[in-house]
């Protein structure tokens, strides 16, 4: 079946340096699963919090699933992540020790199951963001310049 990407958090790659990534499952309700499969999801302002030895995603917006009618889910509720205990302990240690944060980067279907890619990340300073934009623009200009030329 493979992997089908449903949503990505593009802002995360702009605001953070990604150090490590993990794959996590999600505890979801039926209407949430169907809404996510339709693509009615937004990761933009969401983040991961570890409470009482369990990881949760907070702020992930899962939209309406119209056929559910009045039996809709809460759109921005706190959802539990399914990670191994050792992964949670490792993340907890790194968050407390180095001042890093955990953010969601991608939501996708893998073999019929909804998975979330989370990343251990460090925030970028303003000058780093400007530098990244400058590098991207320079690469784009070079690609335009050499587009028509034959490469040997």
Backbone as CSV, one residue per row, in Angstrom:
resi,resn,N_x,N_y,N_z,CA_x,CA_y,CA_z,C_x,C_y,C_z
1,UNK,0.813,-1.195,0.000,0.000,0.000,0.000,0.855,1.257,0.000
2,UNK,1.920,1.295,0.783,2.821,2.441,0.782,2.371,3.569,1.685
3,UNK,2.921,4.746,1.399,2.679,5.930,2.221,1.981,7.001,1.389
4,UNK,0.922,7.599,1.961,0.213,8.711,1.326,0.218,9.877,2.311
5,UNK,0.896,10.955,1.966,0.991,12.128,2.834,-0.331,12.883,2.799
6,UNK,-0.880,13.159,3.980,-2.149,13.864,4.094,-1.923,15.347,4.388
7,UNK,-1.008,15.638,5.326,-0.739,17.033,5.690,0.715,17.175,6.134
8,UNK,1.305,18.324,5.849,2.649,18.630,6.318,2.623,19.969,7.043
9,UNK,3.575,20.138,7.934,3.703,21.372,8.696,4.889,22.145,8.124
10,UNK,4.644,22.908,7.063,5.721,23.628,6.381,6.343,24.690,7.271
11,UNK,5.537,25.271,8.137,6.028,26.320,9.040,7.105,25.772,9.981
12,UNK,6.989,24.495,10.328,7.958,23.879,11.231,9.364,23.898,10.637
13,UNK,9.472,23.638,9.339,10.789,23.616,8.697,11.367,25.024,8.559
14,UNK,10.507,26.033,8.557,10.965,27.417,8.475,11.406,27.926,9.844
15,UNK,10.691,27.533,10.899,10.946,28.072,12.237,11.911,27.253,13.081
16,UNK,12.192,26.007,12.683,12.999,25.115,13.521,14.063,24.387,12.714
17,UNK,15.147,24.022,13.399,16.135,23.091,12.863,15.724,21.711,13.362
18,UNK,15.466,20.790,12.452,15.010,19.449,12.805,16.227,18.587,13.126
19,UNK,16.234,17.974,14.325,17.362,17.153,14.746,17.089,15.660,14.587
20,UNK,15.948,15.193,15.061,15.580,13.781,14.977,14.092,13.682,14.667
21,UNK,13.693,12.593,13.997,12.269,12.377,13.739,11.842,11.017,14.278
22,UNK,10.578,10.939,14.660,9.979,9.715,15.181,8.631,9.517,14.508
23,UNK,8.205,8.254,14.420,6.886,7.934,13.892,5.984,7.551,15.057
24,UNK,4.811,8.159,15.111,3.872,7.881,16.201,2.488,7.584,15.635
25,UNK,1.775,6.691,16.301,0.375,6.452,15.980,-0.474,7.451,16.746
26,UNK,-1.757,7.504,16.457,-2.669,8.434,17.114,-3.893,7.690,17.624
27,UNK,-4.407,8.111,18.778,-5.678,7.589,19.278,-6.754,8.543,18.777
28,UNK,-7.611,8.045,17.866,-8.609,8.894,17.220,-10.000,8.299,17.336
29,UNK,-10.996,9.156,17.175,-12.389,8.710,17.097,-12.719,8.436,15.633
30,UNK,-13.807,7.715,15.378,-14.180,7.339,14.021,-14.379,8.502,13.082
31,UNK,-15.059,9.561,13.558,-15.297,10.712,12.689,-13.990,11.441,12.378
32,UNK,-13.044,11.405,13.323,-11.744,12.032,13.090,-10.976,11.291,12.000
33,UNK,-11.004,9.968,12.059,-10.304,9.155,11.063,-10.841,9.471,9.670
34,UNK,-12.152,9.520,9.538,-12.757,9.764,8.229,-12.467,11.182,7.743
35,UNK,-12.489,12.152,8.653,-12.176,13.533,8.270,-10.711,13.655,7.833
36,UNK,-9.811,12.968,8.533,-8.390,13.005,8.180,-8.166,12.357,6.822
37,UNK,-8.827,11.235,6.570,-8.697,10.567,5.271,-9.164,11.469,4.131
38,UNK,-10.143,12.349,4.410,-10.611,13.317,3.406,-9.659,14.508,3.281
39,UNK,-8.709,14.643,4.202,-7.751,15.744,4.158,-8.166,16.950,4.969
40,UNK,-9.170,16.830,5.819,-9.642,17.946,6.635,-8.837,18.042,7.929
41,UNK,-7.565,18.353,7.815,-6.691,18.432,8.985,-5.662,19.535,8.779
42,UNK,-5.254,20.166,9.894,-4.268,21.242,9.850,-3.307,21.074,11.020
43,UNK,-2.017,21.015,10.736,-0.986,20.846,11.767,-0.312,22.158,12.148
44,UNK,-0.709,23.247,11.541,0.049,24.496,11.620,0.402,24.954,13.039
45,UNK,-0.534,25.097,13.926,-0.240,25.636,15.261,-0.197,24.556,16.333
46,UNK,0.030,23.324,15.938,0.013,22.238,16.914,1.413,21.971,17.465
47,UNK,1.439,21.342,18.622,2.700,20.992,19.280,2.491,19.739,20.111
48,UNK,3.594,19.148,20.565,3.563,17.920,21.344,3.915,18.252,22.795
49,UNK,3.134,17.713,23.710,3.409,17.883,25.141,3.455,16.499,25.781
50,UNK,4.388,16.324,26.697,4.502,15.052,27.422,4.015,15.286,28.842
51,UNK,2.945,14.556,29.209,2.336,14.671,30.538,2.195,13.288,31.153
52,UNK,2.649,13.109,32.373,2.503,11.854,33.107,3.010,10.654,32.313
53,UNK,4.123,10.817,31.615,4.715,9.713,30.871,3.997,9.363,29.585
54,UNK,3.094,10.211,29.110,2.391,9.982,27.853,2.502,11.232,26.981
55,UNK,2.571,11.022,25.668,2.706,12.131,24.731,1.343,12.469,24.133
56,UNK,1.085,13.774,23.984,-0.171,14.259,23.420,0.130,15.305,22.360
57,UNK,-0.710,15.352,21.324,-0.634,16.438,20.358,-1.753,17.417,20.695
58,UNK,-1.382,18.671,20.799,-2.320,19.716,21.202,-2.403,20.736,20.068
59,UNK,-3.619,21.127,19.720,-3.823,22.159,18.720,-3.957,21.657,17.286
60,UNK,-3.926,20.355,17.071,-4.131,19.822,15.716,-5.621,19.946,15.391
61,UNK,-5.938,20.654,14.328,-7.333,20.881,13.964,-7.789,19.831,12.965
62,UNK,-8.764,19.016,13.372,-9.383,18.037,12.477,-10.782,18.543,12.180
63,UNK,-11.065,18.820,10.912,-12.320,19.446,10.499,-13.526,18.526,10.544
64,UNK,-14.639,19.041,10.013,-15.917,18.325,9.982,-15.842,17.080,9.122
65,UNK,-16.616,16.082,9.524,-16.933,14.961,8.650,-18.433,15.064,8.444
66,UNK,-18.843,15.607,7.323,-20.249,15.975,7.091,-21.258,14.860,7.319
67,UNK,-21.030,13.612,6.862,-22.047,12.572,7.081,-22.315,12.249,8.561
68,UNK,-21.438,12.699,9.480,-21.639,12.409,10.902,-22.770,13.239,11.504
69,UNK,-23.143,14.307,10.828,-24.248,15.137,11.317,-23.949,15.766,12.660
70,UNK,-24.839,15.547,13.637,-24.672,16.173,14.953,-23.685,15.421,15.845
71,UNK,-23.194,14.276,15.418,-22.270,13.477,16.225,-20.815,13.785,15.880
72,UNK,-20.482,15.074,15.810,-19.131,15.498,15.462,-18.202,15.397,16.671
73,UNK,-16.908,15.333,16.399,-15.871,15.324,17.422,-15.486,16.770,17.767
74,UNK,-14.740,16.930,18.862,-14.186,18.236,19.218,-13.004,18.486,18.284
75,UNK,-12.995,19.591,17.569,-12.047,19.805,16.480,-10.594,19.960,16.917
76,UNK,-10.342,20.548,18.092,-8.949,20.761,18.517,-8.647,20.070,19.843
77,UNK,-9.281,18.956,20.099,-9.056,18.278,21.380,-7.629,17.723,21.475
78,UNK,-7.210,17.452,22.692,-5.907,16.864,22.959,-5.970,15.385,22.569
79,UNK,-5.056,14.933,21.684,-5.067,13.544,21.214,-3.800,12.829,21.660
80,UNK,-3.971,11.615,22.134,-2.844,10.831,22.640,-2.027,10.254,21.486
81,UNK,-0.701,10.284,21.642,0.202,9.693,20.664,0.650,8.328,21.157
82,UNK,0.825,7.413,20.238,1.267,6.066,20.570,2.751,5.944,20.245
83,UNK,3.566,5.978,21.285,5.017,5.852,21.176,5.490,4.803,22.171
84,UNK,6.652,4.229,21.911,7.245,3.309,22.880,7.698,4.102,24.103
85,UNK,7.669,3.469,25.257,8.041,4.120,26.510,9.459,4.690,26.438
86,UNK,10.373,3.923,25.848,11.763,4.391,25.772,11.881,5.642,24.900
87,UNK,11.043,5.754,23.856,11.060,6.955,23.008,10.551,8.159,23.784
88,UNK,9.498,7.956,24.568,8.952,9.049,25.374,9.982,9.507,26.412
89,UNK,10.642,8.558,27.070,11.655,8.911,28.066,12.830,9.648,27.422
90,UNK,13.228,9.213,26.244,14.325,9.867,25.533,13.937,11.308,25.178
91,UNK,12.711,11.488,24.668,12.236,12.837,24.333,12.153,13.722,25.570
92,UNK,11.634,13.165,26.668,11.524,13.937,27.916,12.897,14.430,28.360
93,UNK,13.876,13.549,28.322,15.232,13.910,28.737,15.824,15.010,27.880
94,UNK,15.659,14.907,26.581,16.242,15.903,25.680,15.533,17.248,25.784
95,UNK,14.213,17.221,26.005,13.462,18.475,26.140,13.930,19.225,27.391
96,UNK,14.082,18.516,28.518,14.473,19.158,29.772,15.940,19.567,29.763
97,UNK,16.770,18.747,29.177,18.208,18.957,29.226,18.683,20.087,28.323
98,UNK,18.263,20.096,27.068,18.850,20.996,26.091,17.947,22.141,25.647
99,UNK,16.738,22.226,26.178,15.840,23.294,25.755,15.300,23.098,24.349
100,UNK,15.143,21.849,23.954,14.590,21.536,22.637,13.081,21.398,22.753
101,UNK,12.401,21.279,21.628,10.963,21.111,21.619,10.591,19.981,20.665
102,UNK,9.366,19.470,20.809,8.870,18.408,19.931,7.687,18.969,19.158
103,UNK,7.756,18.852,17.825,6.714,19.397,16.960,6.270,18.350,15.940
104,UNK,5.020,18.424,15.482,4.584,17.528,14.406,5.050,18.074,13.057
105,UNK,5.507,17.185,12.178,5.971,17.636,10.871,5.126,17.105,9.719
106,UNK,4.584,15.885,9.874,3.852,15.286,8.757,2.814,14.302,9.282
107,UNK,1.648,14.281,8.636,0.579,13.321,8.931,0.364,12.510,7.664
108,UNK,0.384,11.181,7.787,0.287,10.350,6.592,-0.382,9.013,6.889
109,UNK,-0.797,8.354,5.809,-1.358,7.002,5.881,-0.244,6.022,5.549
110,UNK,-0.080,5.015,6.394,0.920,3.979,6.147,0.242,2.640,6.362
111,UNK,0.107,1.876,5.299,-0.568,0.577,5.338,-1.966,0.683,5.948
112,UNK,-2.691,1.735,5.598,-4.058,1.919,6.049,-4.205,2.539,7.427
113,UNK,-3.098,2.820,8.103,-3.146,3.409,9.440,-2.625,4.845,9.391
114,UNK,-3.222,5.710,10.210,-2.807,7.109,10.252,-1.622,7.242,11.200
115,UNK,-0.544,7.802,10.682,0.684,7.987,11.453,1.057,9.462,11.458
116,UNK,1.779,9.870,12.502,2.241,11.245,12.641,3.749,11.222,12.786
117,UNK,4.428,12.002,11.970,5.868,12.147,12.118,6.106,13.338,13.041
118,UNK,6.804,13.082,14.145,7.135,14.164,15.071,8.640,14.355,15.057
119,UNK,9.080,15.555,15.377,10.499,15.869,15.298,10.977,16.566,16.553
120,UNK,12.156,16.208,16.963,12.857,16.919,18.025,13.540,18.081,17.335
121,UNK,13.238,19.296,17.749,13.695,20.461,17.005,14.203,21.562,17.927
122,UNK,15.032,22.414,17.345,15.543,23.590,18.047,15.137,24.816,17.251
123,UNK,14.603,25.817,17.929,14.115,27.022,17.260,15.219,27.791,16.568
124,UNK,14.892,28.367,15.411,15.843,29.191,14.666,15.727,30.634,15.124
125,UNK,16.856,31.325,15.097,16.854,32.759,15.365,16.450,33.486,14.086
126,UNK,16.095,34.767,14.198,15.643,35.530,13.028,16.694,35.563,11.928
127,UNK,17.954,35.757,12.318,18.990,35.847,11.294,19.171,34.514,10.570
128,UNK,18.933,33.390,11.255,19.023,32.080,10.608,17.901,31.909,9.581
129,UNK,16.717,32.403,9.906,15.594,32.320,8.967,15.882,33.139,7.720
130,UNK,16.411,34.363,7.913,16.747,35.223,6.764,17.827,34.578,5.907
131,UNK,18.808,33.955,6.569,19.892,33.288,5.856,19.364,32.116,5.020
132,UNK,18.429,31.363,5.570,17.843,30.229,4.852,17.067,30.720,3.632
133,UNK,16.337,31.810,3.783,15.587,32.385,2.659,16.548,32.865,1.583
134,UNK,17.641,33.511,1.993,18.636,34.016,1.049,19.260,32.867,0.257
135,UNK,19.608,31.765,0.948,20.190,30.597,0.272,19.203,29.985,-0.716
136,UNK,17.948,29.861,-0.318,16.921,29.288,-1.190,16.754,30.143,-2.445
137,UNK,16.744,31.470,-2.284,16.605,32.371,-3.428,17.811,32.279,-4.363
138,UNK,19.009,32.140,-3.787,20.206,32.015,-4.620,20.176,30.711,-5.427
139,UNK,19.755,29.625,-4.806,19.647,28.339,-5.513,18.640,28.445,-6.651
140,UNK,17.531,29.112,-6.389,16.490,29.288,-7.399,17.026,30.086,-8.596
141,UNK,17.780,31.160,-8.298,18.359,31.979,-9.371,19.346,31.174,-10.203
142,UNK,20.182,30.355,-9.547,21.140,29.528,-10.274,20.433,28.509,-11.156
143,UNK,19.353,27.926,-10.652,18.597,26.959,-11.448,17.994,27.638,-12.673
144,UNK,17.497,28.855,-12.512,16.929,29.589,-13.650,18.027,29.905,-14.676
145,UNK,19.200,30.302,-14.170,20.298,30.701,-15.034,20.809,29.528,-15.876
146,UNK,20.934,28.367,-15.257,21.505,27.212,-15.935,20.465,26.246,-16.482
147,UNK,19.217,26.631,-16.468,18.126,25.755,-16.904,18.271,25.354,-18.370
148,UNK,18.562,26.303,-19.223,18.631,26.040,-20.654,19.954,25.454,-21.108
149,UNK,20.984,25.498,-20.289,22.298,25.025,-20.687,22.408,23.516,-20.537
150,UNK,23.236,22.915,-21.362,23.461,21.467,-21.316,24.509,21.164,-20.255
151,UNK,24.216,20.181,-19.423,25.167,19.779,-18.376,25.995,18.609,-18.897
152,UNK,27.294,18.629,-18.640,28.198,17.575,-19.099,28.390,16.501,-18.069
